[in-house]
Amino acid sequence: MSEVPKLDITVDERDVIRGATDVLKVIRPHWLSDSVQFKLFTDGITNKLVGCFNQNNNQSDNDDSSLDSPGDVVLIRVYGNKTDLLIDRRKETENIQLLHRYGYAPALYATFRNGLAYEYVPGVTLTPDSCREECVWRLVAKRMAQMHKVDDGKNGSGREPMLPTKLNQFLKLIPQTFSDPVKHARISQIFPSVTELRRDFNDLYGKLVRLASPTVFCHNDLLLGNVIYCRERNRVTFIDYEYAAYNHQAFDIGNHFTEFAGIDEIDYDRYPDKAFQCQWLRVYLDEFRGHASTDSDVERLYVQVNQFALASHFLWSIWALIQAEHSTIAFDFIQFGETRYREYLRRREEFLSLTYQN
């Protein structure tokens, strides 16, 4: 892979525009400072993102059309506080380059001490409504299938499913006592001890392993905000490969289905029903295998996906507790974690009771 410039720059989370300007001076030295427009994006709950738009000279100062149809644009993502505890940033960079080679990810322009700069992808992020539109979900299903066939050229331990390792890493990062007493009291009322959580996950994962879901190259965090849909090009692009790694096929799909509930106003009544899932899964399987799938193929994957959705809820519940301790982003991570944990408990027996005919 080609070497990506590594800039000796740290962007202050409290002044990302100034930091973005410093990055642009290096990677876009020909941009005139008075022709650059910045736009802060507020969708993320892990990082801070700023769009840097090089305005054309023939546009007026009040013309915002370039935000929708920009010519030359750089996105600069500033990592959230202490997220290096959760994410292997070197691996993230490799993932973006690997997937860009396949045409599945934006180009990476540079990294800096606490973030990276990459290509703008035209389009809009998905919503709980748009993710159900047939013209959209078919593209997502096919693109996920294509990504699941990516080969990183490595063998051995790098091909082991990331789920158990990542979950155990997260559990070790939960503080015994949260620094904010109010947060500590809230969390203690909702969640059992780390020992009990670990025991619960080990029991769950023991059941999931028996499903024999194939290990493939996964995104692992395909929330709606990480899917860009461009209607004009009839294309979807996945972004933010922080957690991309080899993992169980059914986890990636189940994780995506749990995200139909949304982020700002989570509503698990939006979780797709069996009829929708089976349509989605058939399109996925046909693309993944390269031939038409049988009803039994779809049914088997349906069972796997919904049981692995439990692991998704569990993983992001634990993630939320770590974010509650370290993140400086104004978001109620405890409420988010509680919502996902309660959905895990509510659905556990229902999903684990699903069966299919071999």
Secondary structure, DSSP 8 states (H G I E B T S, - for coil): -----EE-----TT-HHHHHHHHHHHH-TTS-GGGEEEEEE---SSSEEEEEEE--TTS-TT--GGGTS-SEEEEEEE--TTGGGT--HHHHHHHHHHHHHTTSS--EEEEETTEEEEE---SEE--TTGGGSHHHHHHHHHHHHHHTT---S--GGGGS-SHHHHHHHHHHHS-SS-SSHHHHHHHHHHS--HHHHHHHHHHHHHHHHTT---EEEE-S---GGGEEEETTTTEEEE---TT-EEEEHHHHHHHHHHGGG-STT--GGGS--HHHHHHHHHHHHHHHHSS---HHHHHHHHHHHHHHHHHHHHHHHHHHHHHHHH--SSS-HHHHHHHHHHHHHHHHHHHHT-----
